[in-house]
Amino acid sequence: MESQVRGGTRWKRFAVVMVPSVAATACIGLALANNALAASFSVSGQSFKVTADKLVGTGFSQYGAVDSGYTLDGKKTAHPVAVSAFKQAQITNMCQSVVTPDIPLLGSVSLKLTAGGGGTPVEADNLYIDVAELGADATFKNINIGVAGKDISKGPGIRSGDTANPFGFSQEADQATLTNVKQTAWATTAGTFKLSGLKMSLSKGVSECY
């Protein structure tokens, strides 16, 4: 079975539209009373933006959770996320950017990283992305929607260190192909992350991938 989806979502409420890794087909109310913590580390006070021409991932899964962390002035905070995972992924023409505001004498400073161009994609395995906002075109092969988190079998299971509800909503697919990807995320972890043709630059002002 294949399904195609195009769209985006903003995580401004606890009841959100879940987007499989970088795409979506189902609605879930994030039960924050479960005290789900997506990443096993505290996230920084800066989200980051990522674009890609194409992401092809095998063994896909996704579940809802919350990243706990800090604001830039050191206050504790939390962010609802869709934790999206791939056993293996290839990413073509990837751009990642983050903006640090209000630096004395400099103002805003932007960090931008690019990789995976020139015919050699970025490669990752056991890739987890804590997605806050997403837009993409997507095709899924053999997708299952509404699986209990503990029964995920097609993609990576709930990440070690997470306290997501094992009986909560999840979805999975044998393969996900995502094009024209634009996403905002709070954290990414991977077993390996191979960045071919890596380039990194710093610049004054706001210069983001999108």
PyMOL commands that set and color helices and strands:
alter all, ss='L'
color gray80, all
select helices_A, chain A and resi 32-34+149-151
alter helices_A, ss='H'
color red, helices_A
select strands_A, chain A and resi 2-10+15-18+26-29+48-70+76-92+94-103+107-115+122-141+144-148+169-189+192-194+199-204
alter strands_A, ss='S'
color yellow, strands_A
deselect
rebuild
show_as cartoon
